Amino acid sequence: MKRKVVLLVVAVVIAAVGASLVLLYVNGLADKARANENLVRVLTATEKIDPGEKAGAAQADGKFELTRMPKSSVLEGAVTTVDKMAAEVALGTIYPGEQILAVKFGKTAASAQTLAIPKGQIAVSVELTDPARVAGFVTPGSHVVIFVSAAEVTNGTTTTAAYTRVLVPDVEVIGVGPTTVLSGPTGASSDKSADQVPKTILTVALDQKDSDRVLFAASTKSLAFGLLGEGTKITADRGVRAGDLHQ
């Protein structure tokens, strides 16, 4: 009799466990179905798209793909095709993984030059020679360190040594303007063929304090950009003076 009771209890427990597993399986299928129902397709960038680049050209180069994502994650204005705006151009840099929004493209040449200024920052432009802008490798979206150099200055009996040091350790370049070619110094002491000095306007995004410092340094001293590699960390220090070169 006792054995029958034990077997009956075991059978009931096994049935309850089986029913629970079936219920969990069914609920899992339902959750998966609901999740699939909430997934939608959105066009995203697979490669960086530069300001002024046409949507149609970017599509032809394979820079877009349809990505499935939760509907709640889709940004307002996201598109699934660029067919209707193929002739429009990117108004700012679009990075890999970004959703493609209609507002990021425009029809006119003027809109193609609209700067995408990060919220709370100021767009500031400086003019640099090719060596001072890493031989032209600095492009919109690049992160750079800004160096400042000053010549030796004597004021009465006080002399301030020449130096080079970090002014801003990390700043994003948001625009690169046209390049102009200026002739080098001319005169009896100069070479007959004057050197051509290319200079380009670069625009960076800074806060108010760094904007003040960069503009002041650009008007009174010499600036140079250093292109930052991935993971590069810059430490602002006292810089280098003439006496430090041989230490």
BAFI-3210 file (N, C-alpha, C; in Angstrom, 3 decimals, decimal comma, padded with zeros to 6 digits):
// residues 247
n [1|2|3|4|5|6|7|8|9|10|11|12|13|14|15|16|17|18|19|20|21|22|23|24|25|26|27|28|29|30|31|32|33|34|35|36|37|38|39|40|41|42|43|44|45|46|47|48|49|50|51|52|53|54|55|56|57|58|59|60|61|62|63|64|65|66|67|68|69|70|71|72|73|74|75|76|77|78|79|80|81|82|83|84|85|86|87|88|89|90|91|92|93|94|95|96|97|98|99|100|101|102|103|104|105|106|107|108|109|110|111|112|113|114|115|116|117|118|119|120|121|122|123|124|125|126|127|128|129|130|131|132|133|134|135|136|137|138|139|140|141|142|143|144|145|146|147|148|149|150|151|152|153|154|155|156|157|158|159|160|161|162|163|164|165|166|167|168|169|170|171|172|173|174|175|176|177|178|179|180|181|182|183|184|185|186|187|188|189|190|191|192|193|194|195|196|197|198|199|200|201|202|203|204|205|206|207|208|209|210|211|212|213|214|215|216|217|218|219|220|221|222|223|224|225|226|227|228|229|230|231|232|233|234|235|236|237|238|239|240|241|242|243|244|245|246|247]
n.u [000,830|001,868|003,867|002,409|001,318|003,607|004,486|002,357|002,575|005,067|004,444|002,603|004,253|006,081|004,352|003,566|005,987|006,507|004,335|004,965|007,355|006,415|004,737|006,617|008,075|006,137|005,545|008,042|008,159|006,091|007,080|009,282|007,985|006,602|008,781|009,909|007,883|008,144|010,507|012,018|013,048|015,766|017,670|021,150|024,520|027,403|029,962|032,084|030,551|031,239|030,893|029,007|028,980|027,119|023,967|023,139|025,583|026,918|025,304|025,745|028,368|028,105|027,676|025,486|023,150|020,380|019,178|017,978|016,186|014,915|011,724|011,416|013,913|014,364|015,188|013,540|012,554|014,155|015,121|014,300|015,212|017,181|016,400|014,676|016,145|018,514|020,048|020,699|022,977|025,245|025,011|026,713|029,333|028,727|028,797|029,958|027,408|025,527|022,088|020,326|019,128|016,614|016,950|019,650|020,574|020,723|019,562|020,778|023,813|024,663|023,583|025,096|027,423|026,842|027,709|028,052|027,767|028,790|026,590|026,522|029,055|031,532|032,176|035,321|037,713|040,961|043,929|046,238|049,491|050,520|052,401|051,737|049,231|049,394|050,249|047,969|046,442|044,545|041,131|037,527|035,981|038,248|040,290|042,339|045,382|046,198|049,016|051,025|053,419|055,991|058,174|061,346|061,111|062,042|061,690|062,604|064,590|063,806|063,532|061,678|061,750|061,805|059,279|057,479|054,347|051,525|048,357|045,564|044,415|042,729|040,615|037,838|037,857|035,718|035,414|036,997|038,447|038,948|042,116|044,747|047,419|050,291|052,844|056,315|058,759|059,986|062,601|065,908|067,517|066,290|065,534|065,388|063,166|060,373|059,279|056,338|053,707|051,344|048,268|045,651|042,286|041,078|038,435|037,394|035,716|035,067|034,964|034,012|036,224|038,501|038,213|038,788|041,516|042,690|042,143|043,481|046,125|046,463|046,590|048,803|050,896|052,249|050,492|049,960|048,644|048,283|047,683|045,549|045,929|044,040|043,021|045,036|046,402|046,775|048,868|048,822|051,587|054,562|055,778|058,307|061,475|064,290|066,530|065,837|066,188|068,503|068,572]
n.v [-001,202|001,229|001,502|001,938|004,421|006,010|005,747|006,962|009,609|010,313|010,141|012,233|014,429|014,296|014,776|017,376|018,761|018,294|019,638|022,234|022,676|022,513|024,747|026,806|026,564|027,185|029,818|030,945|030,729|032,455|034,887|035,172|035,417|037,803|039,508|039,323|040,488|043,123|043,948|045,955|047,066|049,144|051,607|051,690|052,998|051,533|052,279|055,181|058,237|061,084|064,678|066,361|064,239|062,435|060,821|058,851|058,110|057,087|054,911|053,394|052,711|050,861|051,648|051,575|049,611|047,454|047,103|045,060|046,005|046,711|048,267|050,333|051,431|052,823|055,842|059,030|059,918|058,115|056,174|053,697|053,495|055,284|056,165|058,289|060,476|060,444|062,303|064,121|065,537|064,601|066,325|066,420|064,508|061,046|058,213|054,736|052,399|054,239|055,256|056,059|059,162|061,294|064,024|064,394|064,808|067,029|069,237|071,462|073,200|074,935|073,867|071,612|072,427|072,948|073,009|070,381|070,986|069,954|069,693|072,397|073,320|075,330|076,375|076,871|078,383|077,936|078,830|076,813|075,648|073,062|071,179|071,732|070,703|067,978|067,170|067,187|065,007|065,302|065,244|065,961|064,856|063,757|063,338|065,480|066,640|069,819|071,769|074,429|076,839|079,103|081,848|082,944|085,590|088,836|091,113|093,981|093,335|090,786|087,559|085,355|082,005|080,218|077,862|074,733|073,268|071,284|072,511|072,023|068,888|066,999|067,245|067,540|067,656|069,403|070,460|071,130|073,585|075,391|075,211|077,524|078,916|080,479|082,763|082,530|084,552|087,356|089,112|090,643|088,970|086,566|083,330|082,867|081,462|081,598|079,951|077,977|078,113|076,168|076,771|075,947|076,217|075,048|073,760|073,450|071,943|073,413|074,158|077,180|078,197|076,889|077,802|080,535|080,327|079,011|080,788|083,085|082,117|081,510|084,008|085,200|083,393|080,262|077,574|074,010|070,926|067,623|064,397|062,139|058,747|055,648|055,146|056,745|058,659|061,868|063,843|066,889|068,929|070,695|071,074|071,538|073,089|074,985|074,170|071,602|069,857|068,266|066,651]
n.w [000,000|000,899|-000,991|-003,331|-002,784|-002,697|-005,334|-006,622|-005,692|-006,783|-009,482|-009,704|-009,119|-011,250|-013,371|-012,769|-013,007|-015,719|-016,884|-016,116|-017,514|-020,142|-020,111|-019,692|-022,057|-023,986|-023,217|-023,749|-026,528|-027,132|-026,153|-027,835|-030,268|-029,869|-029,579|-032,122|-033,563|-032,784|-033,891|-036,327|-039,611|-040,326|-042,012|-041,818|-041,405|-042,830|-043,285|-042,831|-043,736|-045,444|-044,965|-047,471|-049,207|-051,584|-051,099|-052,897|-054,069|-051,858|-051,339|-053,666|-053,189|-051,260|-048,599|-046,962|-045,053|-044,349|-041,144|-038,516|-035,693|-032,340|-032,262|-030,468|-030,328|-032,596|-034,163|-034,517|-037,750|-039,060|-041,920|-044,453|-046,954|-049,387|-051,763|-052,524|-051,796|-053,148|-054,547|-052,667|-050,202|-047,558|-044,511|-042,426|-040,771|-040,924|-039,011|-038,906|-038,132|-037,339|-037,434|-040,408|-040,978|-042,297|-041,907|-041,888|-044,368|-047,197|-049,863|-051,087|-052,019|-050,084|-047,759|-047,597|-046,462|-043,901|-040,525|-038,205|-035,126|-031,971|-029,158|-026,892|-027,473|-029,275|-032,580|-033,898|-035,979|-037,405|-039,199|-040,810|-041,836|-044,182|-042,904|-040,237|-040,011|-040,097|-042,647|-044,244|-043,528|-041,595|-041,219|-041,405|-038,453|-037,387|-034,460|-032,651|-031,067|-029,883|-030,282|-028,958|-029,813|-028,861|-029,421|-028,021|-025,699|-024,759|-022,224|-021,074|-018,398|-018,159|-019,469|-021,384|-022,043|-025,171|-026,159|-026,587|-026,176|-024,985|-025,773|-026,026|-025,206|-026,536|-029,217|-031,444|-034,961|-037,019|-039,492|-042,638|-044,478|-047,606|-049,379|-049,603|-051,521|-050,646|-051,523|-050,702|-048,859|-050,669|-052,506|-052,535|-051,009|-051,103|-052,591|-056,169|-057,082|-055,407|-052,439|-052,258|-050,035|-048,774|-047,132|-044,916|-043,762|-040,736|-038,784|-035,476|-032,626|-029,585|-026,011|-024,225|-022,731|-023,846|-026,441|-026,194|-025,490|-027,703|-029,842|-028,965|-028,858|-031,558|-032,691|-031,536|-031,236|-032,393|-033,867|-033,973|-035,168|-033,886|-034,994|-033,442|-032,532|-032,244|-028,961|-027,926|-025,332|-024,064|-022,056|-020,484|-019,931|-018,777|-021,166|-023,747|-023,695|-024,968|-023,475|-022,803|-024,901|-025,143|-022,983]
ca.u [000,000|002,768|004,582|001,495|001,192|004,845|004,480|001,356|003,149|006,108|003,782|002,023|005,358|006,595|003,356|003,607|007,213|006,307|003,416|005,689|008,286|005,628|004,286|007,767|008,393|005,110|005,756|009,231|007,789|005,263|007,961|010,081|007,103|006,361|010,022|010,046|006,889|008,576|011,715|011,774|014,250|016,192|018,909|022,282|025,775|028,420|031,246|031,947|030,070|031,786|030,025|029,009|028,878|025,746|023,372|023,168|026,958|027,213|024,582|026,450|029,616|027,786|027,838|024,243|022,561|019,170|019,461|016,801|016,349|013,632|011,027|011,619|015,258|014,440|015,131|012,559|013,095|014,977|014,582|014,637|015,788|017,609|016,052|014,062|017,094|019,784|020,822|021,022|024,319|025,346|025,262|027,791|029,902|027,891|029,748|029,437|026,466|024,492|020,864|020,258|017,996|016,368|017,426|021,103|020,884|020,108|019,569|021,536|025,244|024,832|023,295|026,168|028,506|026,377|028,533|027,403|028,487|028,318|025,801|027,254|030,400|031,667|033,020|036,413|038,566|042,339|044,605|047,488|050,242|050,415|053,063|051,055|047,975|049,790|050,392|046,679|045,742|043,459|039,876|036,388|035,808|039,516|040,579|043,709|045,924|046,669|050,250|051,328|054,848|056,271|059,592|061,887|060,688|062,757|060,989|063,477|065,590|063,176|063,481|060,851|062,334|060,944|058,741|056,369|053,613|050,141|047,376|044,317|044,840|041,876|039,544|037,344|037,828|034,386|035,399|038,268|038,128|039,790|043,554|045,300|048,872|050,910|054,252|057,251|059,353|060,697|063,554|067,270|068,133|065,531|065,786|064,638|061,866|059,836|058,591|054,895|053,327|049,907|047,641|044,271|041,486|040,483|037,451|037,298|034,645|035,673|034,155|034,352|037,567|039,500|038,079|039,576|042,946|043,129|042,122|044,571|047,394|046,552|046,903|050,049|051,931|052,160|049,748|050,118|047,787|048,822|046,577|045,522|045,609|043,039|043,496|046,110|046,096|047,726|048,989|049,320|052,686|055,256|056,252|059,734|062,210|065,575|067,432|065,392|066,407|069,653|068,530]
ca.v [000,000|002,392|001,614|002,534|005,849|006,656|005,817|007,950|010,941|010,543|010,388|013,577|015,386|014,274|015,434|018,812|019,282|018,291|020,724|023,500|022,811|022,833|026,132|027,681|026,504|027,942|031,244|031,367|030,930|033,659|036,050|035,308|035,923|039,232|040,235|039,415|041,427|044,482|044,265|046,616|047,277|050,543|051,772|052,156|053,178|050,498|052,974|056,626|059,047|062,420|065,802|066,664|063,010|062,179|059,591|057,863|057,625|056,252|053,654|052,649|052,214|049,862|052,216|051,433|048,279|047,374|046,454|044,797|046,469|046,942|049,477|051,392|051,994|053,540|057,288|059,727|060,330|057,061|055,737|052,345|053,618|056,644|056,372|059,605|061,551|060,003|063,455|064,981|065,322|064,526|067,631|066,254|063,167|059,950|057,176|053,370|052,005|055,261|055,169|057,080|060,051|062,194|065,381|064,457|065,050|068,237|069,343|072,588|073,247|075,650|072,967|070,623|072,978|073,200|072,309|069,648|071,414|069,244|070,504|073,067|073,711|076,441|076,100|077,843|078,080|078,427|078,572|076,103|075,163|071,609|070,441|071,954|069,934|066,585|066,980|067,017|063,796|065,677|065,378|066,070|063,668|063,415|063,899|065,982|067,406|071,121|072,241|075,840|077,147|080,528|082,192|083,606|086,989|089,606|092,321|094,618|092,400|089,466|086,791|084,141|081,049|079,626|076,572|074,062|072,478|070,942|073,531|071,271|067,497|066,205|068,057|066,988|068,518|069,280|071,019|071,475|074,540|075,377|075,453|078,615|078,830|081,787|082,815|082,769|085,879|087,739|090,191|090,372|087,894|085,326|082,547|083,383|080,792|081,678|078,754|078,040|077,647|075,910|076,970|075,476|076,560|073,908|074,156|072,489|072,192|073,649|074,897|078,614|078,437|076,473|078,688|081,729|080,011|078,697|081,997|083,949|081,523|081,601|085,383|085,680|082,376|079,327|076,364|072,816|069,815|066,260|063,463|061,131|057,375|055,019|054,860|057,647|059,549|062,978|064,491|068,268|069,150|071,966|071,158|071,436|074,324|074,737|073,439|070,214|069,053|067,359|065,946]
ca.w [000,000|000,981|-002,262|-004,288|-002,456|-003,117|-006,800|-007,002|-005,416|-007,781|-010,762|-009,647|-009,198|-012,628|-014,222|-012,496|-013,614|-017,162|-017,237|-015,942|-018,625|-021,331|-019,973|-019,921|-023,488|-024,704|-022,910|-024,468|-027,930|-027,221|-025,983|-029,047|-031,315|-029,597|-029,866|-033,572|-034,053|-032,463|-034,634|-037,608|-040,419|-040,419|-042,765|-041,010|-042,143|-042,633|-043,360|-042,592|-044,847|-045,227|-045,331|-048,887|-050,004|-052,004|-050,582|-053,967|-054,227|-050,690|-051,536|-054,701|-052,598|-050,228|-047,262|-046,206|-044,953|-043,542|-039,871|-037,692|-034,320|-031,671|-032,713|-029,473|-030,494|-033,859|-034,003|-035,338|-039,042|-039,659|-043,214|-044,891|-048,293|-049,726|-053,177|-052,731|-051,503|-053,722|-055,007|-051,528|-049,662|-046,101|-043,908|-041,450|-040,801|-040,445|-038,639|-039,009|-037,089|-037,148|-038,219|-041,444|-040,758|-043,420|-041,598|-042,022|-045,773|-047,734|-051,324|-051,623|-051,715|-048,816|-046,650|-047,507|-045,682|-042,542|-039,551|-037,121|-033,919|-030,782|-028,243|-025,828|-027,881|-030,212|-033,742|-034,002|-037,136|-037,420|-040,469|-040,564|-042,991|-044,337|-041,823|-038,960|-039,990|-040,355|-044,098|-044,894|-043,095|-040,686|-041,940|-040,486|-037,626|-036,743|-033,137|-032,668|-029,953|-030,362|-029,663|-029,121|-029,730|-028,726|-029,504|-026,833|-025,593|-023,740|-021,799|-020,098|-017,871|-018,044|-020,711|-021,361|-022,981|-026,196|-025,711|-027,269|-025,187|-025,325|-025,428|-025,829|-025,414|-027,430|-029,787|-032,707|-036,145|-037,614|-040,840|-043,289|-045,516|-048,809|-049,241|-050,408|-051,673|-050,460|-051,916|-049,625|-048,882|-051,895|-052,298|-052,994|-050,246|-051,241|-053,792|-057,312|-057,109|-054,052|-051,965|-052,161|-048,704|-048,698|-045,822|-044,931|-042,586|-040,057|-037,786|-034,375|-031,652|-028,280|-025,052|-024,235|-022,204|-024,834|-027,605|-025,865|-025,498|-029,061|-030,661|-028,504|-029,294|-033,012|-033,081|-030,924|-031,232|-033,511|-033,522|-034,807|-034,771|-033,921|-035,215|-032,385|-032,893|-031,383|-027,608|-027,500|-024,213|-023,999|-020,747|-020,562|-018,995|-018,958|-022,536|-024,028|-023,934|-025,638|-022,593|-022,608|-026,092|-025,022|-021,703]
c.u [000,873|003,487|003,708|001,353|002,416|004,872|003,488|001,887|004,209|005,497|003,198|003,113|005,896|005,630|003,387|004,833|007,070|005,404|004,115|006,650|007,564|005,173|005,419|008,137|007,410|005,286|006,983|008,955|006,971|006,116|008,789|009,242|006,833|007,595|010,208|009,065|007,334|009,870|011,339|013,106|014,525|017,513|019,989|023,529|026,740|029,834|031,008|031,518|030,477|030,773|030,140|028,896|027,410|025,254|023,414|024,547|027,346|026,531|025,288|027,751|029,369|027,918|026,565|023,866|021,312|019,470|018,164|017,096|014,979|013,022|011,271|012,974|015,394|014,268|014,083|013,207|013,989|014,306|015,003|015,226|016,181|017,254|015,504|015,023|018,483|020,670|021,211|022,383|024,281|025,717|026,376|028,316|028,917|028,812|029,125|028,541|025,358|023,264|020,834|018,969|017,858|016,957|018,939|021,547|020,128|020,307|020,513|022,999|025,492|024,602|024,381|027,305|028,071|027,199|027,662|028,183|027,938|027,615|026,679|028,649|030,353|032,566|034,044|037,328|039,950|042,951|045,975|048,166|050,098|051,154|052,331|049,718|048,234|049,727|049,071|045,912|044,616|042,206|038,728|036,141|037,084|039,581|042,057|044,073|046,449|047,901|050,391|052,834|055,029|057,771|060,046|061,516|061,468|062,011|061,794|064,557|065,059|063,092|062,648|061,353|061,308|060,465|057,734|055,676|052,204|049,224|046,018|044,614|043,995|040,712|039,132|037,363|036,474|034,314|036,798|037,932|039,060|041,251|043,972|046,810|049,442|052,374|055,111|057,840|060,106|061,635|064,934|067,877|067,437|065,913|064,919|063,258|061,330|059,113|057,087|054,471|051,822|049,404|046,167|043,577|040,866|039,564|037,308|036,168|035,256|034,658|034,652|035,786|038,636|039,410|038,895|041,066|043,464|043,174|043,234|045,914|047,562|046,958|048,246|051,204|051,765|051,464|050,090|049,209|048,589|047,657|046,647|045,185|044,599|043,652|044,607|045,625|047,186|047,693|049,566|050,408|053,362|055,792|057,766|060,305|063,567|066,503|067,070|065,782|067,493|069,663|068,123]
c.v [001,264|002,605|002,275|004,037|006,607|006,806|006,857|009,374|011,285|010,867|011,800|014,639|015,466|014,986|016,941|019,458|019,348|019,412|022,075|023,733|023,171|024,277|027,108|027,722|027,332|029,433|031,780|031,614|032,200|034,915|036,281|035,872|037,405|040,062|040,410|040,411|042,867|044,874|044,884|046,812|048,775|050,591|052,336|052,257|052,042|051,086|054,456|057,333|060,486|063,508|066,119|065,443|062,730|060,835|058,488|057,267|056,711|054,896|052,783|052,042|051,211|050,356|052,172|049,957|048,355|046,543|046,258|045,242|046,685|048,272|050,640|052,078|052,823|055,035|057,899|060,194|059,298|056,540|054,302|052,341|055,069|056,981|057,778|060,755|061,201|061,167|064,385|064,603|065,296|065,898|067,592|064,832|062,162|058,758|055,779|053,016|053,011|054,954|056,325|057,876|061,003|063,577|065,505|064,672|066,283|068,328|070,406|072,516|073,936|074,725|071,918|071,121|073,331|072,377|071,591|069,943|070,648|070,196|071,103|073,517|074,802|076,006|077,224|077,424|078,699|078,054|077,973|075,733|073,643|070,839|070,572|071,237|068,488|066,264|066,676|065,778|064,090|065,959|065,556|064,748|063,225|064,027|064,271|066,567|068,710|071,533|073,738|076,028|078,655|080,749|082,858|085,088|087,649|090,901|092,983|093,657|090,983|088,794|085,538|083,201|080,561|078,260|076,029|073,190|072,193|072,065|072,889|069,805|066,685|067,062|067,453|068,043|068,323|069,879|071,316|072,346|074,443|075,676|076,596|078,461|080,233|081,722|083,096|084,162|086,143|088,894|089,756|089,176|086,563|084,609|083,060|082,745|080,738|080,388|079,002|077,394|077,422|076,110|076,613|075,886|075,293|074,419|073,058|072,890|072,262|074,252|076,341|078,874|078,080|077,305|079,956|081,461|079,766|079,945|082,964|083,420|081,637|082,997|085,865|084,683|081,481|078,046|075,231|071,732|068,523|065,293|062,333|059,757|056,803|054,677|055,764|058,568|060,614|063,589|065,885|068,463|070,489|072,135|071,045|072,822|073,973|073,894|071,990|069,296|068,016|066,634|064,489]
c.w [000,000|-000,341|-003,323|-004,056|-002,938|-004,632|-007,298|-006,813|-006,460|-009,127|-010,818|-009,801|-010,617|-013,565|-014,026|-013,131|-015,131|-017,615|-017,139|-017,093|-019,918|-021,296|-020,236|-021,397|-024,311|-024,478|-023,642|-025,932|-028,105|-027,093|-027,242|-030,186|-031,130|-029,921|-031,364|-034,162|-033,843|-033,171|-035,984|-038,319|-040,553|-041,181|-041,845|-041,891|-041,822|-042,687|-043,105|-043,872|-044,566|-045,586|-046,819|-049,779|-050,327|-051,475|-051,629|-054,166|-053,071|-050,812|-052,572|-054,178|-051,481|-048,811|-046,414|-046,116|-044,091|-042,301|-039,100|-036,264|-033,687|-032,097|-031,756|-029,613|-031,766|-033,631|-034,928|-036,645|-039,698|-040,926|-043,509|-046,299|-048,535|-051,164|-053,439|-052,449|-052,048|-054,137|-053,863|-050,951|-048,135|-045,540|-042,869|-041,563|-040,216|-040,219|-038,739|-037,823|-036,855|-037,999|-039,225|-041,267|-041,938|-043,174|-041,738|-043,471|-046,258|-049,229|-051,862|-051,224|-050,387|-047,642|-046,486|-046,641|-044,259|-041,566|-038,528|-035,847|-032,722|-029,805|-027,138|-026,201|-028,946|-031,362|-033,892|-035,149|-036,975|-038,763|-040,202|-041,877|-043,069|-043,238|-040,491|-038,877|-040,432|-041,847|-044,791|-044,483|-042,101|-041,515|-040,945|-039,756|-036,936|-035,344|-033,104|-031,316|-030,542|-029,554|-029,904|-028,944|-029,661|-028,783|-028,206|-026,857|-024,460|-023,474|-020,692|-019,669|-017,762|-019,412|-020,508|-022,448|-023,998|-025,715|-026,718|-026,236|-025,683|-024,861|-025,136|-026,146|-026,391|-027,907|-031,124|-033,808|-036,831|-039,020|-041,332|-044,478|-046,698|-048,491|-050,152|-050,443|-051,618|-050,874|-050,706|-049,748|-050,174|-051,596|-052,724|-052,293|-050,423|-052,519|-054,931|-057,409|-055,687|-053,691|-051,902|-050,839|-048,659|-047,270|-045,941|-043,638|-042,026|-038,944|-036,745|-033,435|-030,261|-027,315|-025,011|-023,790|-023,233|-026,113|-027,389|-026,026|-026,910|-029,934|-030,254|-028,988|-030,803|-033,466|-032,544|-031,000|-032,462|-033,056|-034,475|-034,258|-034,817|-034,019|-034,188|-032,961|-031,916|-030,029|-027,115|-026,388|-024,105|-022,600|-020,928|-019,506|-019,303|-020,375|-022,642|-024,296|-024,532|-024,776|-022,393|-023,769|-025,930|-023,697|-021,894]
res [m|k|r|k|v|v|l|l|v|v|a|v|v|i|a|a|v|g|a|s|l|v|l|l|y|v|n|g|l|a|d|k|a|r|a|n|e|n|l|v|r|v|l|t|a|t|e|k|i|d|p|g|e|k|a|g|a|a|q|a|d|g|k|f|e|l|t|r|m|p|k|s|s|v|l|e|g|a|v|t|t|v|d|k|m|a|a|e|v|a|l|g|t|i|y|p|g|e|q|i|l|a|v|k|f|g|k|t|a|a|s|a|q|t|l|a|i|p|k|g|q|i|a|v|s|v|e|l|t|d|p|a|r|v|a|g|f|v|t|p|g|s|h|v|v|i|f|v|s|a|a|e|v|t|n|g|t|t|t|t|a|a|y|t|r|v|l|v|p|d|v|e|v|i|g|v|g|p|t|t|v|l|s|g|p|t|g|a|s|s|d|k|s|a|d|q|v|p|k|t|i|l|t|v|a|l|d|q|k|d|s|d|r|v|l|f|a|a|s|t|k|s|l|a|f|g|l|l|g|e|g|t|k|i|t|a|d|r|g|v|r|a|g|d|l|h|q]
***
